[in-house]
């Protein structure tokens, strides 16, 4: 009996040791494993992308307002959603993919577009987005897929501009890879059009790496330096306060647009950080007590306001990155499988802050032109 027990013990010990090694291997190489699973396995040079969207048709828009503009919503919002397409056989996702549409409706719209709905109607194009896989690698194929997506966003924006009433102001919002596309839109399309620059209330590039020197004082779209300023840019890339490993990965792997419309490495250039709690490009610390409200809005219907959790996080711009303290609520922490953790999360730590910020900048733009806003009763 003792010999049998000894054999069972060693079998159990060996199995436990194998399980521990397997878990450790997954923790170390999980990004590599996910990368292998999502790799399209075809060079981009011979890849045939999905059909182009026709933005003259309603089906090419994830959100499209119905009816004429309202005086209570004086602004129109052009919203470029973050990646909702994981990858697999395609480098760029088809716009009719049901899973990506569901992710937009359930997660991205209520968490990232809804904070701007208090000031304007939201237009959100479906575009042949670069897959989540392209954020895991710096190879040329992934870069080409991200550059390819810009053509759709530019076409959608031109359609959006064509639908604006004469002189009507607008806001541009982009999140993560959508934010990178919005950055190019600002630098190439809006910065070179005097009429559009005058109508730009503000731009918000959420969790997006943007070059600081491209948006300095005197630039066509400068970084915001105070809360009640219009025609400026709010942009930041956030990292957990003590996660220095992620900070290094962001600064070494991130891509930005050069003056020829290509995604290139940062190469040591400074990154722009506008603190969303302060509304300005400053290294001043913003304590938790001024956080107007984080929200986990996933699953809310459009138009429903989330329950806000105030004083959840503090934030400070350090070395071009927004270092954010750990949220008090467990519902504001990363969750889900590996792919879900790589996408924009199903909560917004600055939901109410962005709503208030956009309202202040809209009021500033209107006040400069002596335009009154009619608020609904």
C-alpha contacts under 8 A as a table, 3 or more apart, distances in Angstrom:
res1	aa1	res2	aa2	distance
1	X	4	X	5.14
1	X	5	X	6.21
2	X	5	X	5.03
2	X	6	X	6.14
3	X	6	X	5.01
3	X	7	X	6.28
4	X	7	X	5.10
4	X	8	X	6.19
5	X	8	X	5.09
5	X	9	X	6.04
6	X	9	X	5.02
6	X	10	X	6.29
7	X	10	X	5.24
7	X	11	X	6.16
8	X	11	X	5.03
8	X	12	X	6.03
9	X	12	X	5.08
9	X	13	X	6.02
10	X	13	X	4.90
10	X	14	X	5.95
11	X	14	X	5.14
11	X	15	X	6.15
12	X	15	X	5.09
12	X	16	X	6.06
13	X	16	X	5.07
13	X	17	X	6.04
14	X	17	X	5.07
14	X	18	X	6.15
15	X	18	X	5.09
15	X	19	X	6.19
16	X	19	X	5.07
16	X	20	X	6.21
17	X	20	X	5.12
17	X	21	X	6.20
18	X	21	X	5.08
18	X	22	X	6.06
19	X	22	X	4.99
19	X	23	X	6.17
20	X	23	X	5.20
20	X	24	X	6.14
21	X	24	X	5.03
21	X	25	X	6.02
22	X	25	X	5.06
22	X	26	X	6.17
23	X	26	X	5.12
23	X	27	X	6.23
24	X	27	X	5.10
24	X	28	X	6.23
25	X	28	X	5.13
25	X	29	X	5.87
25	X	30	X	7.65
26	X	29	X	5.29
26	X	30	X	4.91
27	X	30	X	5.53
28	X	31	X	7.96
29	X	32	X	5.19
29	X	33	X	6.17
30	X	33	X	4.99
30	X	34	X	6.07
30	X	338	X	7.83
31	X	34	X	5.08
31	X	35	X	5.90
31	X	136	X	7.43
32	X	35	X	4.95
32	X	36	X	6.18
33	X	36	X	5.19
33	X	37	X	6.33
34	X	37	X	5.07
34	X	38	X	6.21
34	X	338	X	7.63
34	X	339	X	7.73
35	X	38	X	5.31
35	X	39	X	5.93
35	X	133	X	6.17
35	X	136	X	6.47
35	X	137	X	7.91
36	X	39	X	5.30
37	X	88	X	7.10
38	X	86	X	6.90
38	X	87	X	5.13
38	X	88	X	4.51
38	X	89	X	7.79
38	X	133	X	5.80
39	X	87	X	6.96
39	X	88	X	5.77
39	X	89	X	7.35
39	X	133	X	6.53
40	X	87	X	6.90
40	X	88	X	4.95
40	X	89	X	4.34
40	X	90	X	5.63
40	X	91	X	6.31
41	X	89	X	7.24
42	X	46	X	7.26
42	X	47	X	6.55
43	X	46	X	5.81
43	X	47	X	6.29
43	X	141	X	6.56
44	X	47	X	4.76
44	X	91	X	7.61
44	X	141	X	5.22
44	X	144	X	7.24
44	X	145	X	7.48
45	X	141	X	7.87
47	X	91	X	7.97
49	X	90	X	7.34
49	X	91	X	7.49
49	X	92	X	6.38
50	X	92	X	7.29
50	X	93	X	7.10
50	X	94	X	5.33
50	X	128	X	7.33
51	X	94	X	7.32
52	X	128	X	7.45
52	X	152	X	7.47
53	X	60	X	5.57
53	X	95	X	7.25
53	X	126	X	7.57
53	X	127	X	6.89
53	X	152	X	7.40
54	X	57	X	5.77
54	X	60	X	5.97
55	X	58	X	7.07
55	X	59	X	7.92
55	X	60	X	5.30
55	X	61	X	7.06
55	X	125	X	7.78
55	X	155	X	7.49
55	X	156	X	5.96
55	X	159	X	6.65
56	X	60	X	7.72
56	X	159	X	7.32
57	X	60	X	5.85
57	X	61	X	7.76
58	X	61	X	5.64
58	X	64	X	7.19
59	X	62	X	7.42
60	X	95	X	7.32
60	X	125	X	6.24
60	X	126	X	5.42
60	X	127	X	7.68
61	X	64	X	6.02
61	X	123	X	7.38
61	X	124	X	5.81
61	X	125	X	4.27
61	X	126	X	5.10
62	X	101	X	7.46
62	X	104	X	7.78
62	X	123	X	7.81
62	X	124	X	5.39
62	X	125	X	5.56
62	X	126	X	5.54
63	X	122	X	6.62
63	X	123	X	5.32
63	X	124	X	4.84
63	X	125	X	6.91
64	X	122	X	6.71
64	X	123	X	5.02
64	X	124	X	6.69
65	X	121	X	6.22
65	X	122	X	6.63
65	X	123	X	6.75
69	X	73	X	7.20
69	X	74	X	7.53
69	X	121	X	7.75
70	X	73	X	5.32
70	X	74	X	6.63
71	X	74	X	5.41
71	X	373	X	6.27
71	X	374	X	5.61
71	X	375	X	7.70
72	X	119	X	7.72
72	X	373	X	5.96
72	X	374	X	4.69
72	X	375	X	4.73
72	X	376	X	6.08
73	X	76	X	7.83
73	X	118	X	7.03
73	X	119	X	5.01
73	X	120	X	4.54
73	X	121	X	6.73
73	X	373	X	7.84
73	X	375	X	7.90
74	X	119	X	6.34
74	X	120	X	5.90
74	X	168	X	7.55
74	X	169	X	7.38
74	X	373	X	6.90
75	X	119	X	5.88
75	X	120	X	4.33
75	X	121	X	6.71
75	X	168	X	6.76
75	X	169	X	5.30
75	X	170	X	5.11
75	X	171	X	7.07
75	X	362	X	7.60
76	X	119	X	7.90
76	X	120	X	4.78
76	X	121	X	4.89
76	X	122	X	6.13
76	X	123	X	7.43
76	X	164	X	7.74
76	X	168	X	7.68
76	X	169	X	6.63
76	X	170	X	4.66
76	X	171	X	6.36
77	X	116	X	7.36
77	X	120	X	5.96
77	X	121	X	5.86
77	X	122	X	4.68
77	X	123	X	5.94
77	X	170	X	5.56
77	X	171	X	4.74
77	X	172	X	5.91
77	X	173	X	7.23
78	X	122	X	6.18
78	X	123	X	5.04
78	X	124	X	6.08
78	X	157	X	7.41
78	X	160	X	7.53
78	X	170	X	7.35
78	X	171	X	6.18
78	X	172	X	4.89
78	X	173	X	6.15
79	X	113	X	6.64
79	X	122	X	6.77
79	X	123	X	6.04
79	X	124	X	4.84
79	X	125	X	7.44
79	X	172	X	6.12
79	X	173	X	4.77
79	X	174	X	5.87
80	X	124	X	6.09
80	X	125	X	6.87
80	X	153	X	7.76
80	X	173	X	6.16
80	X	174	X	4.62
80	X	175	X	6.68
80	X	178	X	4.97
80	X	179	X	6.93
80	X	181	X	7.80
80	X	182	X	7.06
81	X	104	X	7.51
81	X	108	X	6.78
81	X	109	X	7.96
81	X	124	X	7.34
81	X	174	X	6.07
81	X	175	X	5.77
81	X	177	X	7.98
81	X	178	X	5.27
81	X	179	X	7.91
82	X	108	X	7.52
82	X	174	X	7.19
82	X	175	X	4.98
82	X	176	X	5.39
82	X	177	X	5.44
82	X	178	X	4.74
82	X	179	X	7.37
82	X	343	X	7.63
82	X	344	X	6.71
83	X	86	X	7.70
83	X	129	X	6.64
83	X	130	X	7.12
83	X	131	X	6.64
83	X	132	X	6.15
83	X	176	X	7.55
83	X	177	X	6.34
83	X	178	X	7.14
83	X	343	X	6.56
83	X	344	X	7.62
84	X	100	X	5.02
84	X	101	X	7.89
84	X	103	X	6.26
84	X	104	X	6.95
84	X	131	X	7.64
84	X	132	X	7.34
84	X	343	X	7.19
85	X	93	X	5.94
85	X	99	X	7.91
85	X	100	X	5.61
85	X	129	X	7.26
85	X	130	X	7.50
85	X	131	X	5.11
85	X	132	X	6.00
86	X	131	X	5.20
86	X	132	X	4.52
86	X	133	X	6.31
86	X	339	X	7.25
87	X	90	X	5.76
87	X	91	X	6.34
87	X	92	X	7.59
87	X	93	X	7.29
87	X	131	X	4.85
87	X	132	X	6.07
87	X	133	X	5.85
88	X	91	X	7.57
90	X	93	X	6.24
90	X	131	X	7.52
91	X	130	X	6.00
91	X	131	X	5.67
91	X	133	X	7.95
91	X	134	X	7.64
91	X	142	X	7.47
91	X	145	X	6.02
92	X	128	X	5.30
92	X	129	X	5.24
92	X	130	X	4.52
92	X	131	X	5.57
92	X	145	X	6.28
92	X	149	X	7.51
93	X	97	X	7.34
93	X	127	X	7.94
93	X	128	X	5.05
93	X	129	X	5.45
93	X	130	X	6.50
93	X	131	X	6.34
94	X	97	X	5.72
94	X	127	X	7.71
94	X	128	X	5.65
94	X	129	X	7.88
95	X	101	X	7.97
95	X	126	X	5.64
95	X	127	X	5.90
95	X	128	X	5.98
96	X	101	X	7.40
97	X	100	X	5.64
97	X	101	X	6.36
98	X	101	X	5.03
98	X	102	X	6.11
99	X	102	X	5.07
99	X	103	X	6.25
100	X	103	X	5.06
100	X	104	X	6.27
101	X	104	X	5.13
101	X	105	X	6.32
102	X	105	X	5.15
102	X	106	X	5.89
103	X	106	X	5.23
103	X	107	X	5.40
103	X	108	X	6.60
104	X	107	X	5.59
104	X	108	X	4.70
104	X	109	X	5.76
105	X	108	X	6.40
105	X	109	X	5.56
105	X	110	X	7.37
105	X	299	X	7.98
106	X	109	X	6.85
106	X	110	X	6.94
106	X	298	X	5.65
106	X	299	X	4.76
106	X	300	X	7.00
106	X	301	X	7.93
107	X	110	X	6.06
107	X	111	X	6.20
107	X	297	X	7.35
107	X	298	X	4.73
107	X	299	X	6.49
107	X	345	X	7.98
107	X	346	X	5.44
107	X	347	X	7.93
108	X	111	X	5.39
108	X	112	X	5.59
108	X	113	X	6.99
108	X	298	X	7.78
108	X	344	X	7.80
108	X	346	X	7.23
109	X	112	X	5.56
109	X	113	X	4.81
109	X	114	X	6.06
109	X	302	X	7.61
110	X	113	X	6.12
110	X	114	X	5.04
110	X	115	X	7.91
110	X	297	X	5.57
110	X	298	X	6.29
110	X	299	X	7.48
110	X	300	X	6.27
110	X	301	X	7.30
110	X	302	X	6.41
111	X	114	X	6.21
111	X	115	X	7.35
111	X	295	X	7.49
111	X	296	X	7.08
111	X	297	X	5.35
111	X	298	X	6.56
111	X	346	X	6.73
111	X	347	X	5.77
111	X	348	X	5.68
111	X	351	X	7.16
112	X	115	X	6.36
112	X	175	X	7.68
112	X	348	X	6.95
112	X	351	X	7.54
113	X	116	X	5.91
113	X	117	X	7.01
113	X	122	X	7.42
113	X	173	X	7.79
114	X	117	X	5.08
114	X	118	X	7.85
114	X	302	X	7.39
114	X	303	X	7.49
115	X	118	X	6.91
115	X	351	X	5.85
115	X	352	X	6.78
115	X	354	X	6.10
115	X	355	X	4.62
116	X	119	X	5.92
116	X	120	X	6.62
116	X	122	X	7.85
116	X	354	X	7.36
116	X	355	X	5.64
116	X	358	X	6.54
117	X	120	X	5.21
117	X	121	X	6.18
117	X	122	X	6.62
117	X	303	X	7.99
118	X	355	X	7.10
118	X	359	X	7.47
119	X	358	X	7.17
119	X	359	X	6.18
119	X	362	X	7.24
123	X	160	X	7.49
125	X	153	X	7.36
125	X	156	X	6.28
127	X	149	X	6.85
127	X	152	X	5.64
127	X	153	X	6.55
128	X	149	X	5.61
128	X	152	X	6.84
129	X	146	X	7.27
129	X	149	X	5.39
130	X	133	X	7.99
130	X	134	X	6.44
130	X	142	X	7.81
130	X	145	X	5.40
130	X	146	X	5.09
130	X	148	X	7.91
130	X	149	X	6.33
131	X	134	X	5.62
131	X	135	X	7.70
131	X	145	X	7.99
132	X	135	X	5.62
132	X	136	X	7.29
132	X	339	X	7.90
132	X	342	X	7.76
132	X	343	X	7.46
133	X	136	X	5.33
133	X	137	X	7.10
133	X	142	X	7.74
134	X	137	X	5.71
134	X	138	X	7.51
134	X	142	X	4.60
134	X	143	X	7.14
134	X	145	X	7.40
134	X	146	X	7.42
135	X	138	X	7.59
135	X	142	X	7.63
137	X	142	X	6.71
138	X	142	X	6.52
138	X	143	X	6.86
138	X	253	X	7.04
139	X	142	X	5.66
139	X	143	X	6.64
140	X	143	X	5.02
140	X	144	X	6.12
141	X	144	X	5.14
141	X	145	X	6.33
142	X	145	X	5.13
142	X	146	X	6.46
143	X	146	X	5.20
143	X	147	X	6.22
143	X	263	X	6.61
144	X	147	X	5.01
144	X	148	X	5.97
145	X	148	X	5.06
145	X	149	X	6.55
146	X	149	X	5.37
146	X	150	X	7.13
147	X	150	X	5.56
147	X	151	X	7.80
147	X	262	X	7.08
147	X	263	X	7.19
148	X	151	X	6.05
148	X	152	X	7.84
149	X	152	X	5.64
149	X	153	X	6.71
149	X	181	X	7.89
150	X	153	X	5.05
150	X	154	X	6.05
150	X	181	X	5.93
151	X	154	X	5.15
151	X	155	X	6.19
152	X	155	X	5.14
152	X	156	X	6.11
153	X	156	X	5.02
153	X	157	X	6.07
153	X	181	X	7.29
154	X	157	X	5.07
154	X	158	X	6.21
154	X	185	X	6.90
155	X	158	X	5.18
155	X	159	X	6.33
156	X	159	X	5.09
156	X	160	X	6.12
157	X	160	X	4.80
157	X	161	X	6.09
158	X	161	X	5.09
158	X	162	X	6.18
159	X	162	X	5.01
159	X	163	X	6.47
160	X	163	X	5.23
160	X	164	X	6.56
161	X	164	X	5.22
164	X	167	X	7.87
164	X	168	X	6.19
165	X	168	X	5.35
167	X	199	X	6.71
168	X	199	X	6.67
169	X	199	X	4.42
169	X	200	X	5.81
169	X	201	X	6.22
170	X	199	X	6.25
170	X	200	X	5.34
170	X	201	X	5.79
170	X	202	X	7.59
171	X	200	X	6.04
171	X	201	X	5.53
171	X	202	X	5.26
171	X	203	X	5.67
171	X	204	X	7.91
172	X	182	X	7.22
172	X	202	X	6.71
172	X	203	X	4.66
172	X	204	X	6.28
173	X	179	X	7.09
173	X	182	X	7.12
173	X	203	X	5.79
173	X	204	X	4.73
173	X	205	X	5.92
173	X	206	X	7.67
174	X	177	X	7.73
174	X	178	X	4.74
174	X	179	X	3.71
174	X	180	X	7.29
174	X	181	X	7.40
174	X	182	X	5.60
174	X	204	X	6.35
174	X	205	X	4.93
174	X	206	X	6.18
175	X	178	X	4.81
175	X	179	X	4.32
175	X	180	X	7.71
175	X	205	X	5.85
175	X	206	X	4.67
175	X	207	X	6.17
175	X	208	X	6.74
175	X	344	X	7.79
176	X	179	X	4.85
176	X	180	X	6.47
176	X	205	X	7.52
176	X	206	X	6.17
176	X	207	X	5.14
176	X	208	X	5.03
176	X	344	X	7.19
177	X	180	X	5.03
177	X	181	X	6.49
177	X	208	X	7.27
178	X	181	X	5.13
178	X	182	X	6.23
179	X	182	X	4.86
179	X	183	X	6.13
179	X	204	X	7.93
179	X	205	X	4.81
179	X	206	X	6.26
179	X	207	X	7.40
179	X	208	X	5.51
180	X	183	X	5.01
180	X	184	X	6.64
180	X	205	X	7.57
180	X	208	X	6.14
180	X	209	X	7.25
180	X	210	X	7.64
180	X	256	X	7.44
181	X	184	X	5.33
181	X	185	X	6.32
182	X	185	X	4.84
182	X	186	X	6.18
182	X	205	X	7.13
183	X	186	X	5.19
183	X	187	X	6.31
183	X	205	X	7.31
183	X	210	X	7.14
184	X	187	X	5.09
184	X	188	X	5.88
184	X	189	X	7.76
184	X	257	X	6.62
184	X	261	X	7.53
185	X	188	X	5.46
185	X	189	X	5.22
185	X	190	X	6.49
186	X	189	X	5.82
186	X	190	X	4.90
186	X	191	X	5.82
186	X	221	X	7.37
187	X	190	X	6.42
187	X	191	X	5.29
187	X	192	X	7.58
187	X	221	X	7.91
188	X	191	X	6.02
188	X	192	X	6.29
189	X	192	X	5.74
189	X	193	X	6.63
190	X	193	X	5.27
190	X	194	X	7.69
190	X	196	X	5.71
190	X	197	X	5.92
191	X	194	X	7.27
191	X	196	X	7.86
191	X	197	X	6.32
191	X	220	X	5.24
191	X	221	X	6.57
193	X	196	X	5.42
193	X	197	X	6.26
194	X	197	X	5.13
194	X	198	X	6.33
195	X	198	X	5.36
195	X	199	X	6.58
196	X	199	X	5.09
196	X	200	X	6.19
197	X	200	X	5.23
197	X	220	X	7.40
197	X	221	X	7.65
197	X	231	X	7.01
198	X	231	X	7.27
199	X	231	X	7.69
200	X	203	X	7.61
200	X	230	X	7.47
200	X	231	X	5.11
200	X	232	X	7.92
201	X	230	X	5.02
201	X	231	X	4.81
201	X	232	X	7.30
201	X	361	X	6.38
201	X	362	X	5.99
201	X	365	X	6.11
202	X	230	X	5.67
202	X	231	X	4.81
202	X	232	X	5.03
202	X	233	X	5.83
202	X	234	X	7.54
202	X	358	X	7.72
202	X	361	X	7.02
203	X	231	X	7.65
203	X	232	X	6.44
203	X	233	X	4.83
203	X	234	X	6.06
204	X	233	X	6.11
204	X	234	X	4.82
204	X	235	X	5.77
205	X	208	X	5.66
205	X	233	X	7.71
205	X	234	X	6.28
205	X	235	X	4.58
205	X	236	X	6.79
206	X	234	X	7.99
206	X	235	X	5.86
206	X	236	X	5.96
206	X	237	X	6.91
207	X	235	X	7.25
207	X	236	X	5.37
207	X	237	X	4.04
207	X	238	X	5.85
208	X	235	X	6.55
208	X	236	X	5.77
208	X	237	X	5.08
209	X	235	X	7.75
209	X	236	X	6.67
209	X	237	X	5.77
209	X	254	X	7.05
209	X	255	X	7.73
209	X	256	X	7.06
209	X	271	X	6.41
209	X	272	X	7.17
210	X	235	X	7.12
210	X	236	X	7.67
210	X	256	X	6.65
210	X	271	X	5.66
210	X	272	X	5.53
211	X	214	X	5.62
211	X	215	X	7.24
211	X	256	X	7.21
211	X	269	X	7.03
211	X	270	X	6.07
211	X	271	X	4.80
211	X	272	X	5.62
212	X	215	X	5.55
212	X	216	X	6.44
212	X	269	X	7.96
212	X	270	X	5.55
212	X	271	X	4.94
212	X	272	X	4.17
212	X	273	X	7.78
213	X	216	X	5.41
213	X	270	X	7.14
213	X	272	X	7.97
214	X	219	X	6.89
214	X	222	X	7.95
215	X	218	X	7.97
215	X	219	X	5.38
215	X	220	X	7.54
215	X	221	X	6.03
215	X	222	X	4.35
215	X	223	X	5.41
215	X	233	X	7.79
215	X	272	X	7.96
216	X	219	X	5.58
216	X	222	X	5.31
216	X	223	X	6.22
217	X	222	X	5.73
217	X	223	X	7.44
218	X	222	X	6.60
219	X	222	X	5.03
221	X	231	X	6.51
221	X	232	X	5.28
221	X	233	X	6.35
222	X	231	X	7.75
222	X	232	X	5.13
222	X	233	X	5.98
223	X	232	X	5.45
223	X	233	X	4.57
223	X	234	X	6.30
223	X	235	X	7.84
223	X	272	X	7.87
223	X	274	X	7.20
223	X	280	X	7.65
223	X	281	X	6.62
224	X	227	X	7.42
224	X	229	X	6.73
224	X	230	X	7.94
224	X	232	X	5.06
224	X	233	X	5.36
224	X	234	X	6.00
224	X	274	X	7.01
224	X	279	X	6.80
224	X	280	X	5.20
224	X	281	X	6.21
225	X	229	X	7.51
225	X	279	X	7.07
225	X	280	X	4.25
225	X	281	X	5.46
225	X	282	X	7.66
226	X	229	X	5.90
226	X	278	X	7.72
226	X	279	X	5.77
226	X	280	X	4.91
226	X	281	X	7.99
227	X	278	X	6.98
227	X	279	X	4.77
227	X	280	X	6.50
227	X	357	X	6.60
227	X	360	X	6.87
227	X	361	X	7.05
228	X	357	X	7.92
228	X	360	X	5.45
228	X	361	X	5.24
228	X	363	X	7.92
228	X	364	X	5.83
229	X	232	X	6.96
229	X	360	X	7.88
229	X	361	X	5.57
229	X	364	X	6.27
229	X	365	X	7.70
230	X	361	X	5.05
230	X	362	X	7.08
230	X	364	X	6.21
230	X	365	X	5.58
231	X	365	X	7.85
234	X	273	X	7.85
234	X	274	X	5.40
234	X	275	X	7.76
234	X	276	X	7.28
234	X	279	X	7.16
234	X	280	X	7.57
235	X	272	X	6.64
235	X	273	X	5.85
235	X	274	X	5.37
235	X	275	X	7.87
236	X	272	X	6.47
236	X	273	X	4.55
236	X	274	X	5.63
236	X	275	X	6.94
236	X	276	X	7.97
236	X	321	X	6.73
236	X	322	X	6.28
237	X	273	X	7.01
237	X	321	X	5.48
237	X	322	X	5.78
238	X	321	X	5.94
238	X	322	X	4.44
238	X	323	X	5.85
238	X	324	X	6.61
239	X	243	X	6.70
239	X	246	X	7.05
239	X	247	X	6.67
239	X	321	X	6.94
239	X	322	X	6.13
239	X	323	X	5.16
239	X	324	X	6.13
240	X	243	X	5.34
240	X	323	X	5.68
240	X	324	X	5.08
240	X	325	X	6.22
240	X	326	X	6.84
241	X	244	X	8.00
241	X	323	X	4.59
241	X	324	X	4.91
241	X	325	X	5.18
241	X	326	X	7.25
242	X	323	X	7.87
243	X	246	X	5.67
243	X	247	X	6.65
244	X	247	X	4.92
244	X	248	X	6.30
245	X	248	X	5.26
245	X	249	X	6.38
246	X	249	X	5.01
246	X	250	X	6.14
247	X	250	X	5.22
247	X	251	X	6.28
247	X	321	X	7.54
248	X	251	X	5.25
248	X	252	X	6.07
249	X	252	X	5.23
249	X	253	X	5.69
249	X	254	X	7.81
250	X	253	X	5.40
250	X	254	X	5.39
251	X	254	X	5.91
251	X	266	X	7.12
252	X	265	X	7.58
252	X	266	X	7.24
252	X	267	X	7.97
253	X	265	X	6.96
254	X	265	X	6.23
254	X	266	X	6.60
255	X	263	X	5.44
255	X	264	X	5.07
255	X	265	X	4.77
255	X	266	X	6.20
256	X	262	X	7.86
256	X	263	X	5.13
256	X	264	X	5.45
256	X	265	X	6.34
256	X	266	X	6.46
257	X	260	X	7.73
257	X	261	X	5.67
257	X	262	X	5.30
257	X	263	X	4.58
257	X	264	X	6.19
258	X	261	X	5.51
258	X	262	X	5.45
258	X	263	X	6.37
258	X	264	X	6.55
259	X	262	X	7.45
266	X	269	X	5.53
266	X	270	X	7.97
270	X	320	X	6.52
271	X	319	X	7.76
271	X	320	X	4.72
271	X	321	X	7.25
272	X	281	X	7.63
272	X	320	X	5.61
272	X	321	X	7.74
273	X	281	X	5.81
273	X	282	X	7.60
273	X	317	X	6.01
273	X	320	X	5.29
273	X	321	X	6.05
273	X	322	X	6.46
274	X	278	X	7.90
274	X	279	X	6.40
274	X	280	X	5.10
274	X	281	X	4.06
274	X	282	X	6.71
274	X	317	X	7.43
275	X	278	X	5.39
275	X	279	X	5.64
275	X	280	X	5.76
275	X	281	X	6.17
275	X	282	X	7.02
275	X	315	X	7.19
275	X	316	X	6.78
275	X	317	X	6.53
275	X	322	X	6.92
276	X	279	X	5.00
276	X	280	X	7.35
276	X	350	X	6.97
276	X	353	X	6.74
276	X	354	X	6.88
277	X	286	X	6.41
277	X	290	X	6.99
277	X	291	X	6.24
277	X	314	X	8.00
277	X	315	X	7.31
277	X	350	X	7.35
277	X	353	X	6.24
278	X	286	X	6.80
279	X	357	X	6.90
282	X	317	X	6.75
283	X	316	X	6.06
283	X	317	X	4.84
283	X	318	X	6.34
284	X	316	X	6.32
284	X	317	X	7.26
285	X	314	X	7.69
285	X	315	X	6.29
285	X	316	X	4.67
285	X	317	X	7.50
286	X	290	X	7.03
286	X	314	X	5.46
286	X	315	X	5.24
286	X	316	X	5.95
287	X	290	X	6.11
287	X	291	X	7.50
287	X	313	X	7.34
287	X	314	X	4.42
287	X	315	X	6.64
288	X	291	X	5.43
288	X	311	X	4.74
288	X	312	X	5.96
288	X	313	X	4.76
288	X	314	X	4.08
288	X	315	X	7.67
289	X	310	X	7.82
289	X	311	X	4.82
289	X	312	X	7.95
289	X	314	X	7.65
290	X	311	X	6.38
290	X	314	X	7.88
291	X	294	X	7.58
291	X	310	X	5.98
291	X	311	X	4.74
291	X	312	X	6.51
291	X	313	X	6.44
291	X	314	X	6.95
291	X	350	X	7.26
291	X	353	X	6.86
292	X	310	X	5.41
292	X	311	X	6.56
292	X	350	X	7.51
292	X	352	X	5.52
292	X	353	X	5.46
293	X	308	X	4.97
293	X	309	X	5.00
293	X	310	X	4.15
293	X	311	X	6.59
293	X	312	X	7.19
293	X	349	X	7.16
293	X	350	X	6.31
293	X	351	X	6.16
293	X	352	X	4.85
293	X	353	X	6.57
294	X	308	X	5.60
294	X	309	X	5.12
294	X	310	X	6.25
294	X	311	X	8.00
294	X	312	X	6.61
294	X	347	X	7.62
294	X	348	X	5.75
294	X	349	X	4.18
294	X	350	X	5.21
294	X	351	X	5.28
294	X	352	X	6.48
295	X	306	X	6.28
295	X	307	X	6.43
295	X	308	X	5.18
295	X	309	X	6.18
295	X	332	X	7.73
295	X	347	X	5.72
295	X	348	X	5.48
295	X	349	X	6.32
295	X	350	X	7.70
295	X	351	X	6.03
295	X	352	X	7.91
296	X	306	X	7.26
296	X	307	X	7.93
296	X	331	X	6.81
296	X	332	X	6.72
296	X	346	X	6.33
296	X	347	X	4.10
296	X	348	X	6.37
297	X	300	X	5.70
297	X	306	X	5.57
297	X	307	X	7.95
297	X	346	X	7.10
297	X	347	X	6.02
297	X	348	X	7.77
298	X	346	X	5.55
298	X	347	X	6.71
300	X	304	X	6.29
300	X	305	X	7.92
300	X	306	X	7.37
301	X	304	X	5.68
308	X	352	X	7.48
309	X	312	X	6.45
311	X	314	X	7.78
312	X	326	X	7.98
312	X	327	X	5.06
312	X	328	X	5.45
312	X	329	X	7.24
312	X	349	X	7.53
313	X	324	X	6.49
313	X	325	X	5.33
313	X	326	X	6.41
313	X	327	X	5.29
313	X	328	X	7.40
313	X	349	X	7.28
314	X	324	X	5.84
314	X	325	X	5.42
315	X	322	X	6.35
315	X	323	X	5.48
315	X	324	X	4.45
315	X	325	X	6.33
316	X	322	X	5.54
316	X	323	X	5.38
316	X	324	X	6.80
317	X	320	X	6.00
317	X	321	X	5.47
317	X	322	X	4.44
317	X	323	X	6.16
318	X	321	X	5.50
318	X	322	X	6.34
318	X	323	X	6.71
327	X	330	X	7.33
327	X	332	X	6.19
327	X	333	X	7.07
328	X	332	X	7.83
329	X	332	X	5.64
329	X	333	X	7.52
330	X	333	X	5.52
332	X	347	X	6.24
332	X	348	X	7.87
332	X	349	X	7.31
334	X	341	X	6.14
334	X	345	X	6.75
335	X	340	X	7.30
335	X	341	X	6.36
336	X	339	X	7.86
336	X	340	X	5.51
336	X	341	X	6.32
337	X	340	X	5.30
337	X	341	X	6.34
338	X	341	X	5.17
338	X	342	X	6.47
339	X	342	X	5.19
339	X	343	X	6.55
340	X	343	X	5.29
340	X	344	X	7.81
340	X	345	X	7.32
341	X	344	X	7.50
341	X	345	X	6.82
345	X	348	X	7.47
348	X	351	X	5.26
350	X	353	X	5.05
350	X	354	X	5.99
351	X	354	X	5.47
351	X	355	X	6.42
352	X	355	X	4.98
352	X	356	X	6.14
353	X	356	X	5.20
353	X	357	X	5.98
354	X	357	X	4.90
354	X	358	X	6.03
355	X	358	X	5.36
355	X	359	X	6.28
356	X	359	X	5.10
356	X	360	X	6.21
357	X	360	X	5.17
357	X	361	X	6.28
358	X	361	X	5.18
358	X	362	X	5.99
359	X	362	X	5.10
359	X	363	X	6.10
360	X	363	X	5.12
360	X	364	X	6.18
361	X	364	X	4.97
361	X	365	X	6.16
362	X	365	X	5.13
362	X	366	X	6.20
363	X	366	X	5.17
363	X	367	X	5.89
364	X	367	X	5.10
364	X	368	X	6.17
365	X	368	X	5.40
365	X	369	X	6.81
366	X	369	X	5.22
366	X	370	X	6.00
366	X	371	X	4.92
366	X	372	X	6.83
367	X	370	X	4.72
367	X	371	X	5.88
367	X	372	X	7.38
368	X	371	X	7.80
